[in-house]
Amino acid sequence: MNIIHIKFQPFPHSPSLLHHHHTFLFSSKSLPLPRKFTPSAIKKSSSFASELYEKHTLLSYGCFAIKSSRIRSSVSEVEEGQKQNPVVTKKAYPFNEIEPKWQRYWEENRTFRTPDDVDTSKPKYYVLDMFPYPSGAGLHVGHPLGYTATDILARFKRMQGYNVLHPMGWDAFGLPAEQYAIETGTHPKLTTLRNINRFRSQLKSLGFSYDWDREISTIEPEYYKWTQWIFLQLLNRGLAYQAEVPVNWCPALGTVLANEEVVDGVSERGGHPVIRKPMRQWILKITAYADRLLEDLEELDWPESIKEMQRNWIGRSEGAEVEFCVLDGDGKETDMKITVYTTRPDTIFGATYLVLAPENTLLSSIVSTKQTESVEEYKDIASRKSDLERTELQKEKTGVFSGCYAKNPANGEPIPIWVADYVLGSYGTGAIMAVPAHDARDHEFASKYNLPIKWVVTPDNGSCIESGKAYSGEGIIINSSNMMVGLDINGLSSKEAAYKVIEWAEKTGNGKKKVNYKLWDWLFARQRYWGEPIPVIFLDDSGESIPVLETELPLTLPELDDFTPSGTGEPPLSKAVSWVKTIDPSSGKPATRETNTMPQWAGSCWYYLRFMDHKNSNELVDKAKEMYWSPVDVYVGGAEHAVLHLLYSRFWHKVLYDIGVVSTKEPFKCVINQGIILGEVQYMACKDTGGNYVSADSADELGEYLQEIIPEERVVKSGEFFVLKDNPKIRLIARAHKMSKSRGNVVNPDDVVSEYGADSLRLYEMFMGPFRDSKTWNTSGIEGVHRFLGRTWRLIVGSPLPHGTFRDGTVVTDEKPTMEQLHALHKCIAKVTEEIEGTRFNTGISAMMEFINAAYKWDKRPKSIIEPFVLLLSPYAPHMAEELWSRLGHPDSIANVPFPKADPTYLKESTIVLPVQINGKTRGTIQVEKGCSEEDAFTIASQDEKLSKYLDGKPIKKRIFVPGKILNIILDRQNVKAGVP
């Protein structure tokens, strides 16, 4: 029989429920594993007890989390026949008493509050996390990675005398809360506030030094009043407009879906067909700021990878717009022209067909009667695909002939007009001139439909063009002359030819130079309830749009009992009839409110400004406060926000700069993306259909095979691979995946804090590896940093008393420190300071570990050495540092005590590493004092364990000693061979 301890987690939407521990006694073979607890990738049937032993953390509604170390301990105790009496565990240090104590102290004393009016003569440091969406699942251990880093920086700068702004808030509007509300009938505000409470509680339990007085949430009317105000400024400047744009419409759900809600042409929820349908939407004209968004990237201290992603997303290109005249059935020119945008006007003679996007508005006027049915059918199929699916390079190109032709203005030849979904209506003009010889997509399409391929560019280095493939590079122009229209570009380079074609097009009225962007204007409307109302009304008699007066803001979201989609395409707000129907205050005419809401991006575009002046009801931000705190010095968040969130924030910030609200051109001086924390490595063994283990490197030969999770205790590393401990011939699959509930590999920080303490979690997440790199969670790793904190505690407080408790006070002395101790301390100060400033937190921790190792060799622990070390530790492990600081006799918090500075006097090395050669060959090194004599160096070398075996009993002919450089000992080879003593 086995004893299993189970800790039931509270429901994500009921964080107020207490945690419970229960103990069950059952046979390890008696309970089959419920299917929902099995990660989807695992094809295995295993006992419930076995699954528990394999350390799974099961976190979903009605499931529970398991402490693996307790399970292992309980099972082994019963199997060994031990009594089932409670075991008193001696903790490495009393974190369970220390951490709640200091969290209460910080909250009661508002230790980290940044005053509204600060001393502006002091330097400022604004460090900000990308504020979270408060989901029902709460935090997992991946979330505190960035939060811990910013907290270390905030605490460090505070101790260096900076005014620090380190706030936290909630990006609380959003689709998940609304979906949950639709499924359960619970108002999204209730679940959102409940989730916020849980997130706040979890963050406070980790000791983050946020100024909670400045906490904001995007769902508060006091906040979104200013989101609406910004929208009105955009509207007044012509940067907000309405247009018919294609959206993802799901007839079965009766609603518009965001791109991320559509998978393979069907709705993520329910699997219903989704089509592209034009609807009138609000759009923000971000393209008006495209050049500035590009140019100002150069001034930012951002990772080059993020800047390059933004450049690619904006996608500025220079080229030409060229007009192709549509021909009638007799081949004569009509008044209709198709304008195409091309970045390669030098290839115009190679254009052998045109392609229109299925949604191009010209299509209905161009298509022939014979081809109408085929074109309409194709348009319907294309409407079911996302833009991403349509432009995927690997997908097979499809299209249909329109039945009409156009004239190539350069050579006068008629070329067919096709319809194909690899051209998007939203990019350029929604039409392209296809040059299959010099574009891979066009070449693939032309090859499939037997369209002409004409070569007009040859490589200028004389290299051969690979057969059957397009040549997309630049080169020398060929086959490109038509004197009848006055255009001859043969023999020119691609750049020269492009310039000449543009000049000819402008002179003859066939086109013009054009700068284009991949960046689209921002679709700024959602057919959702849970979002900021758009402050616009429409006059009933004329449909004219009228902005809501600024004095009437905030336009609050009405309470609705039914926030489900209407099924007609009308947003849920249309059901709030008494709210929708209104009167225009200027004319007194009946009007209707806008019923779309803003997207979730809106509230997160400017929240960094509100933190500067969070209670201001008269203006978005006070000018003096903004001028002091702007820009954000360090902004930390996930790489998934590298493009859209940062781009939208920069756009809004530049608009606010133009109207005088902010004083800087950019919002964020430095952006850092933390790496991802992956779930623990999972070991999988392959089995054939007979249940026999097979090595992973040969499993594919079986065709079908099963996989079984192997517990870490049965795994051993062999070279570069992992194998079964009891059968090393069986190679295993070892993988770490991103944490997710569906994989069952989520680690809850609450459990880690309960078992090891918040300081251990903070320290471990910083010690796992470089901050910006992805890392794999390993529970045994946290045990290592926990032991380090325990050693630190015992070094200063002393060993535990017989019953596991610790004495009051410390064991430090008031003695004068030695030079060795001063050297160790200041070396540690210099390293920790340098590594925090460089956000190399892991190596800063290594330096503190080296100090503790050195300190354990000392007979005495002088207070003047220990106190500065506690200050070094405090940004990383603030709870322990506060407690130690208090025990060292200080009544006030450590939070604002000056951070120690390294004294260069004590950084000079008093010893050097001296290479030692035997007969001219280096055999090792020794540690000697600077200025060491030859005799002293030889004595140390002869006593060295490694070097002594070369010297013992052997006659020495001579010694060559270069002070501080080398010791070379020459043996008397002749006497050695003759056996002369």
N, C-alpha and C positions, 0 to 999 in steps of 0.2 A: 504493500500500500504506500502511496505517496501523499505528502502534504504539499499543497500549493497555496501560496498567499496571493490573493487577487486584490488589486486596488481598482475600484470602479471610478471612472472619470465622470464628471458632470457633463450633462448635455451641452453642446456648444451654445445653444440658445438659452440655457439656464445656468449661467455661471455661478449663481448664488447657492446652488446645491453643494453640500459639503462632500469632500472626498471620503470614501469609506474603504476600510480594509476588511476582507473576509478570508477565512481559512477553510479549505475544503479537503477532505480525505477521500481519495478514490484510487482505484486501480489504474495503473498507467495504460492499461489496454481497454478500459471500460468506456471511454468517451471518444467517439469519432469526431474528427475535426469538421466543424461546419464549413460549408463551401465558401461562404462569404469571407471567411478569415484567410482564405488561400490566395496569395498573390496571383494575378491573372496569368503571369508567365509560367507558373509552376504546374506541371502535370504530375500530381503526386497524391497518394492517399496515405495519410499518416494519422497517428493517434493524437488526441488533444494534448495529452501529457507530454508527448514527444515534441509537439509544436511549441508548447510553453517553454520547454527546456531549451529550445533553439532560439530563445531570446526575441521572439516577435513582439512588437508593440502594436496592439490592435486598437486603433482609435477611430471609431465611427459611432453613429447613434446605436445605443444598446450594446456596444462592445466595451472592452476594458483594456487597460494598460497593465503591463506586467513588469515587475522589477526582476530582471534576469538573475542578478546575483543572489537575491533572496530565494528564488526558486531553486537554484542549484544547491544552495546551502541546506534548505529544508529537505530536499530529496536525499541528499547524501547522509544527513543525520539519521533519517528513518532507516535507510538501507544498512547503516552501520549499527543499528540497534541502540542508538543513544536515546536518552530520555527527552521527551518533548517539552522540557521546561524552557521558559523564556531565557534567551541568551542576552547578557549585558554586553553591548558593543562599546568598546572604547573608541570614541571618535578621534580623528587626527587632531582636531581642535574644535571648540564648541561653536561652530558656525550657526547652528540652529538657534542659539541664544544671541549671538552677536548681530546677525543680519537683521532680524526684526527690530532689535533695539535701535540700531542706527538708522534704519529706514523711518522709524517713528520720530527719531530726533530730527532728521532732515525735514520731514513733513511739518512737524510742530514749529520748527524754527525758520521754516522757509529758507533753508540754507542756500539754495541755488537760485533764488529770485533775483532777477535783473531789474533794478529800479526803473521806473518810467523815465526819471531824469537822472542820467548818469554824469559822472565827471568826464566831459568830453576832451579834457586835456590828456587823458590816458588813452593808450592804444586800444582798439576794439578787435574782437575776434568773433565772427558770426559763423558758427558751424551748424549745419542743418542736415537732417536725414530727409530723404524722400518720404513724406508722411504716408502711412499705410492705409490701405482699405481695410476696415475692421470686419473681417469675415467671421462667420460662425465657428470656424475651425480653430480660431485662436492662433497663437504663435507656435511654430516648430523651431528646432534649434538652429535652422538656417537664418531665421530672421534676426537674432541678436548679433550676428557677425558685424554688420554695418553699424548697428546702434552702439555696440561696445567700442568700436573704433572711434566714433565721433565723441563718445563720452570720455575716452582717454584724452583726446585732443582738447576737449572742453575743460576738463579738470587740470590738465597740464598748463593751458594758457591762463586759467584763473589763478593758478599758483605763481605764474610768471608776472602777475600784475595787470593783466588785460581785463577790460570790461568784456565779459563773455555773454553772448546771446546763444542759448542752446534750448530751443523750444520743441514742443511736440504737438501734433494735432491729427485730424482724421479726414481722409478723403472719403466722405461717408455716403454721398449719393452713388448710385450705381445699380447695374443690372442684377447682380446676384441677390441683393436684398429684395428687389421687386419680384424676381422669380420665386423666391422662398415665400413671399407674401401671397403670390398667386396660388401656389401649391397648398398653403396652409390656412389662408384666410387671415393671417396675422398682419397687421399694418406694418409696412417696412420701417416706419419710425421706431416702433417698439423693439423690433429685432436689432435695428442698427444701434440704438442706445444701449441695449443689453450687450451687444458685441463690443461696443466701445468700453463699457465698464470692465469687461473681461480683459481686453487688451491693456487697458490702463493698469489694472491690477498686476498683470504679468510683467509689464515693463517696470513698475515700481519694485516688484520683487527681485529684479536684477540690479537694482541700485543705480539706475541711470540718473544723472544729475540734470534732468530737465527742469526748466522753469515752468511748473505746472500752472502757475497763475496766468500764463499766456496761452493756455490750451485753447485751440479753436477747432471747429468742425464745420465742414462745408454745408451741412444741412441747417445750420442756424440762420434764421432770417437776418440777424444782425450782420452775419458774414456775407450771405449771398445778395444782400442789398447792394454791395459794392461789386459783386460779379455782374449783376444786372446793370449797374452804373457804367462799368467798362463796356458792356455790350452797346449801351446807348452812345458812348463816345465813338465806337467803331461805326455805328449806324450813321452818326452825324458826319463822319469823315468819308462816307461812301465805301467803307471797308466791310460792311455787312449788307447783303442783298439777297433777294429770293430768285430762285431759278428752278426749272424742271430738270431733275437729275435722276438717273436710274438708281433704284434702291433694291435691296433684297426683300421681296414680298412673299410671305408664306400664306397662301389662301386658307389652308387648314387651320392655322393658328390665328389668322385674321390680324397679322401685325407685320411691321417691318423689322427685319433682323439685322444686327451688326454682322460684319464680315466674319468675325470669330465665332458667330453662332451658326454658321453655315459650313457643313462638312460634306464634300463630294456632291453638292447640289441639293442636299436635303437639310432640314433643320436639325440642329444638334439635339434639341428636345423633341422627341416624338418621331423623328425621321420622316417628316413630311416634305413634299416637293417644294422647292423655292425657285421663284422666277425673278428676273430683273424687270422692274416696272418703273416707268418715269413718274415721279411725284414732285410736287412743289416743295422746296426745302430752303431753309436759311443757309447761306454760304458766307464764310469769312474770306476776304480777299488777301490771303497770306502771300500770294504771288507778287503783290505790289511791293513786298519787302524782300523778295528773293535775293536780289543783289547784295543788299545790306546784311542779310543773314549769312551769305557766303563770305563777304569781305571781312566781317568782324570776327569770324572764327579764328583768324590768324593771331588775334590779340589774346586769346584765351589759353589758360594753363589747363588744358583738357588732354586726355589721352588722344594720341594721333588717330587711333582706331575709331573713336567716337566722332572726331572731326571729319574723318573720311566718310563715315556712314552718313553724316549730315550733308556733306558735299554731294554724295551719290544720290541721296533722297531728293535734294533740290535739283540736281541734274541739269545744270546750266549748259546749254550748247549753242553754238553759233552756226548758222546756216542760211538757208533761203526759203522763201515761200514762192512756189512756181505754179502758174495757172495752166491747166490742161483743158482745152475746149472740148465739150461733149459733141459727138457727131450724131446726126440723125440716121435713119434707116438707109438713106441713100449715100451716106458717107460725107454729107455736107455739115459744115460747122453750124452749131446752134448758139443761142445767147447764153446757154448754161455753161458755167465753168467750174471745174473741180480744182480747189487750191490744196496743194500738198506742201508739207514741210519736210525738208531734207537737210541733213548735215553734210551731205556729199553732192553738192551741185556739180562737181567735176565729173560725175558719172551719168549725167543726164542723157547722153546718147545711148547709154546701156539700159535705159528704162524701157522694158518690153511689155509691161502691163501695169495697171493701177489697182490698188486694193482699198475698198471702203470698209469701215467698221460696220457691223450689223445695225448699230444704232444711229448711224449717220443720217441726218435729216434729209439729205439730198437723195437718198436711195429710192424713196417712193416715186420721185420724179424721173429717175433715170432708168429703172428696171424695165425691160421689155415685157409685153403682154405674155409672151410665150414662157418667160422665166419667172413670172410673178409668183406662182404657186411654190416653186422650188426655193425662191428667195425668202418667202414668208415662213416656210417650214424651217429653213436654216436659221432665220432670225429667232424663231421660237426656241430652237435647241440651244442657240448661243445665250439666250436670256437666262438659261438655267445654270450657267457657269459663272464662277467668280472671276474677277479680273486676274487673280493669281493663276487660276487654272488655265485661262486663255493665253497667258503670256509665258507659261512654263516652256523653257527651251526644249526639254526632252519630249514633249508631247507631239503626237503626229499632227501635222498641219491639215486643216480642212477648209473648204471654201466652196462657193458656187458662182458660176458665171452670171452676170447681170443681164446679158443679152445685148449690151451696148458697148460702144467704143469711144475713145477720146483720141485727140491728136497730140503727139509728142511735139512740143513747140520747137525743139532743137532740130529734129531731123524731118519733121512733117509727116511721120509715119503714123497710121492708125494703130492703137494698142487697145486690147480688151480691158474692160472694167470688171473686176471680180469683187466678191464680198467674202471676207474671211475674218474669223474671230481673233486671230493673232494681232489684229490692229484694234486699238481701243479708241472709242469715240472721245475719251477724255484727254488724250494726249495729242498735242499738235492740233491739226485740223480734222482728225478722225479719218484721214486718207493719206496714203503713201504712194510714191512712185516706186515700183519694185524693180530692183536692179539685180537679177538673180546671179549674175557672174561675180558680184562683189558684195553679197550679203547672204549669210548662211541660211537665214529663215526663208528669204525669197528664193534661194537656190533649191531648198528642200521642196517648197511649194511648186515651183516651176517644173522640177523634175517629176513630181507626182502627177501634174496635170498637163505635161507635155507642152509647156510654154517656152517661147524662144529664150535662149541664153546668149547674150552678146558681150564679148570681152572688150572693155574700153580702158583698162588700166593694166600695166605690166610692171612688175617689180623693177625699181631703178637700179638694183644691184645685179640684174641679169639672171637671178635665180629662176629655176623652173617652177611653174605653178602646178600644184598637186592635182592630178587628174580626178575629175568627179567632185571637186570641192570648190567652193567660192574663195576668191582672194579678196579679203576685206581690207588689206593694207593700202597705204598710199604708194604712189609710184609715178611712172611716166604715162601720159594719156595717149591712147591709140584709137583709131576708128571713130574719131569725133570731129568731123568737119562738115559743115553745110554752108557754102558760100551764098546760097540763095537767101538765107536769113542773116547772113553776116556773122557767122560764128565758126571759128576754127581754133580748136585748142589742142590739136595734135602736137606731140613733142614737149608739151609743157608739163611741169610737175603738178601734182594734185593740188597743192596750195595755190599755185599761179593760175591753174585752170578754174578753180572754184571762184577766185576773185574775178576772173574775166567773165565767167558765166553770170555771176550776180550783176556785174556792170552791164552786160548785154541785156539781161532780163529787165532791169530798171529802165534802160534806154528804150526798149521796144514795148514796154508795158506788159511783159510776160511774168513779172515777179518782182521781188525786192529782198533785200537783206533782212534777216530776222534772227532774233535771239529767242530761244525757247527754253522751257523748263519741264522737267519731269514732275516737279512739284505741282500738285493740284490745289485749287482753293479748298478750304477746309469746310466740309459738310458739318454744319453746326446745329442740327436739329435731330431730335429723337422722338419717336412716337411712343413715349413712355410716361408713366406717372411720376416716378421717383427721380426728379431732377429739378433744376432751377427753372421756374416759369420765365418765358421770354417776354420782356416788357414792351409788347406791341399790341395795338388794337387795330381792327379793320372796320372802316365805316360800312354799315350795312347797305347803303344806297349805291356807293361807288366802288367799294372794295379797297379804297385807298388805305395804305398802312400809316398809322400814326404812332409815334413813340410815346410810351407812358411818361408823364412828367417826372422829373427827378425827385420832386417833392413828394411824390406818391410811392417812392421806393421805401422798403422792399415790397414788391408784388409777391405776396405770400402764397404758398402752395395750399390749395383748399383741401380740407379733409374729405376723403372719399372712402366709402365702405366697399365699393366695387371698383378695383383698379385693374381689372383684367382687360386685355385687349378688346376693342369694340367689335372686331371682326369685319369692319367695313374699311379699314385703313385710317379711320379717324382715331386720333390719340385718346387714351383713357380720360384725359382732362375734359374732353367734350361732354362727358357725362355730368360734369358739375355745371348744370345749366344756369343756375343763379349766379355763379361766378363768371361764366363765359359771357353772358349777356350783360352789357354795360353801356355807359353813355360817354361819349367823347366830351371831356370838360370844356374844350375850346369852342366847339360848334353846337353842343347840346344834342347832337344827332345820335341815334342808336348805333351801337357798335358791338363787335364780337372780339373777344380776346384770342390771342394766339394760343393754341392748345398743344403745340409741340413744346418740349422742354429741351434744355441745354444738355449736351453730352457730359459725361463724367470728367472729361478733360478740363472743362471750364473752371471749376473750383480750384483745381490744382495748378492752374497757370500763374497765379499771383499770390498764393498763400504766404510766401516768404516775405512779402511786403506787410501783410497784416500782422505778422508776429512782431514787427518793429513798433507797432502802435495799435495794439489789439482791441482797445476800448474806444477808439475814436469814432464818434457817431456823426461827425460833421464833415469829414473828408476821409478819403481812402487811407492816407498816411500823412502824418505831419511832415512838412518839408525838412525841418531841422533834424528830426529823428531819422528820416530817410537818408539825408546827406551824411549823417554820422555812420549809420549801420551798413549802407550799401557799398559795394555789392556783397553778396554772401561769399565769405572767404573760402569755405570748403563745403561742398555739396556731395553727399554720399548716397548711393543707391544702386540698384541693379542695372545691368547692361540692357535689360529689356526695355528700359526707358531712354535709351541712348538717342533715339531719333524723335519720335512724336512728342512726348512730354517736353523734352528740352527744346525742341523746335517751336512748339506752340507757346511755351513760356517766353522764349526769346522774342517771338513775334509780338505778343502782348506788351512785353517790356519796352520794346522799341516804339510802339504806339504811345505808351504812357510817357516815354522820353520826349516824343515829339510834341505832346500837349503840356509838357512841363510838370508832370506829376512826379517823375523820378529824375535823378541827376546823373545816372550812369547809362551807357549805351547797352550794357550787358548785365544780366541778373546774377550770374554765377562766375566768380573768378576762377575757381578750381573745382573740377568735377572728378570724383573718384568712383569707379565701379568696383565693388567688392566681388570676390569670387563666389561660386556656388558651393554650398556644403552638400555633398552627396550622402545618401544613406550608407549604412555600414556595408562593407563588402559581403556579398552573398556567394556562398560556394554551392555549386550545382554538380551533381554526379549524373552521368548518362547511364541509362539502363536499356537493355534490349527488351523485346516483348516477353522474354522468359524471365525477366526480373534480374538478370545478371549485369553487374557493372561492366561498362566498357569505357575505355579511355576517350576523353573528349576529342583528341586529335584524330580519332578514327570513327567517331559516331556518325558522321555524315554518310559513311559508306553503308550504314544500315538502312537508310531511307527513313523509316519511322523509328523513333526512340522516345523513351520517357525521361523526365528529369526529376531528380530528388534533391531537396535541400539537405546539405550536410552541415552539421554543427561545427563550429570553429575548433572544438576540442578534438575532432577527428581529422583535422587538416594539418598538413605540414608543408613547408615550402621546399621545393627541390629545384635548385637553379633558378630559372626565370618563371617556373610554373608552380602551381599548387597541386598536391596529390593527396590521396588517402593515406593516412598515417599507417593503417594496418595493411595497405596494399599499394606501395609506391608506384606500381605500374599503371594505376588508374589516375590519369590526369583529370583535373577538375576545371570547370568553368568558374572564373572569379570575376564578378562584375559589381560595380557600384552604380546605383541609379539615383536620379533626382528624387528627393523625398516627395511622396504623394500618398494620400490615403488609399488609393486603388492598389498600390504596391505593398501596402502594409509596412513601409519602412520609415514612417514618420516617428521622430523622437520628440517627445513633449518636454520643453524646458522645465515645466513644473516638476516633473519626475526627477530630472537631473539636479535641480535646486534642492529638492527634498532629500536626496541621497548624498550629494556632495557639496551643496552650497552654491550661492550665486557667484561668489568670487572664483570658485573653481571653474564654473562654466565660462565666465568671462575670460579667465586666464587661458583656458584650453582653446577657446575659439580663436584667440590671438596667437597661440603657440602652434597651431596646426600647420602653419606654413605661411608663405607670403600673402599679405592681405588681399591682393588682387587676383590670386590664383584660385582655381577650384580645388576643393579638398574633400577627403572622404572621412566621414564621422567614424570614430572608433572609441567605444566606451572604455576600453582599457587605457586609452590615451588620457582621458580625463582623470583616471586614477593616478597617473604620474604627476600631473600638476597639483592634484589634491595632496599628494605626499609632499611635494615641495612646499605648499602652504603650511602643512603640518610641521615640517622641519623648521620653517621660518618662525612659526608660533613657539615651538619648544626652545629654539635658540634664544628667544627674547623673554619668554614667560617662564621657561623651565619645564622639566619633565612632569607628566601627570602624577597626581597623588594616587595612592593605592586604589581608590574607588573610581578612578578615571576622570576626576575633576582636576581643575588647575588652580594653583594658588592665585591670590590677588597680586597685583603689581608685576614686577619683572625681575630678572636676575642680572640686569645690566649694572655696571659699576661707574663711579665717577673718576676712575683712573685716567691718566694721560695716555693717549693712544700711541702705539709704536709706529715707526715709519712704514712697516709692512702693512699695518692696518689702514693707515692713511692712503697708502698707494692703492690698496684694494678698493677702498671706498671711492676715491676720486676717479679711478679707472672705470668703476661702475657708473658713477654719475655722468661722466663724459659719454659713455656708450649709450646709456638709457636715454639721455637727452637727445643725442644725435639720431637714435633710431625712432623715437616718437616723432620728431620733426620730419623724418623721412617716411613716416607711416610703415616702418619695418618693425612692427610690434613683436614679432616672434623672436628676432635677434635681441631686442631689448630685454625680453624675459630670460633669454639664455644668459645675458650678462648678469642679471640678478641671481640666477641659479649658481653661476660661478662664484659670486660673492658669498652666498650662503655656504657653499662647499668650503671656501677658504676660511670663513668665520668659524666653522665647526672645529678647526684645528687650533683655534686660539684658546688660551687658558682663561682670559678675561674678555668681556664684551663691553668696551667703554661706551658710555651714553653718547659721547660726541661722535661716535662712529655709527651706532645703531639708529639714532634719531634721523640723520639724513637718509639712511637706507629706507626707513619707514616712509619717508616723504617720496622717495623714488617709487615705492610699491603702490602708493595710494591711488594714482590714476587707474591702475590695473585691478587692484583688489581693494576697493575703498572701504568695505566693511571691516576687514581685518586691520587695515591701516588706521582707521578711526579708533578702534578698540585699543590697539597698541599705543597710539598717540596719547590716549586718555590714561592708560596705565603708566606711561612714562611721565605723568604728572601735569599734563596740559588740560586745562578746563574747557577750552574752546575747540571747535571742529578743526580738523586738519585741512579742510577744503581751501582755505585762503592763506595758508601758511606759505611763505615763499619757497619755490622749488630750489633745491640746492644747485650750486654752480661748481663746476670742477675747477680746482686750483692747479694751474699748469706746473707748479712746483712739485706736486706729488705725482705727476703723470710721467715723469722721467723714469725710465726703467733703470733699476739699480743692478740688474743682472743681465747677462747676455747669453745667447746660445752659441757655444763654441764647437765647431766641427773637429772631430778627432780622426786622424788617419793613422793607419798601421802600414808601414812600408809604402806610403804614398796612396793607399786606397782608403777612402772614407768608410769607417766601420760604425760610426755613431756620432752622437752629440752629447755635450754635457752643459749643465747650467752653472755659470760661474759669475762671480762679482765683477763689475767693471773694474779694470785696473788690476785684475788678478795676476799674480806672478806665475812664472813657468812652473815652479815647484808646486804651488798650490793647484794649478791646473792638472799637473801630472798625478798628484795625489788623488784628486777627485776622479780622474779617468781610471786609475788603477783600482778604485773601489766601486766603479760602475759595474752593475751585474752583467751587462752585455759586453762591455769592453774588456773586462778582467780576464775573460776566457782566452783572449788573444795575447795577454801579457803574463799571466801566472807562470812562474818558473822559467821564463824565457829571458836570455841575456839581451840587453839593449845596447846598441852600438852608439846611437846618439839621439838627441831630441831637437827638433826644429820648431821653434815657438815664435809665432807672430802675434803680439798682443792684440786681443780683440778679434783676431781673424781665424787662426788655425793652430792646432797642435799636431805635429807629425812625428810619430815615434818610429824610429828605424831599428829593427831587430838585427842582431848579429847572426845572419843566416848561417855562416860557416860554423860557428860554435854551437848553434842549435843542432845542425846536422851531425856534428862530431860528438854531441852529448856533453859538451863542456858546461859546467854549472855557471 
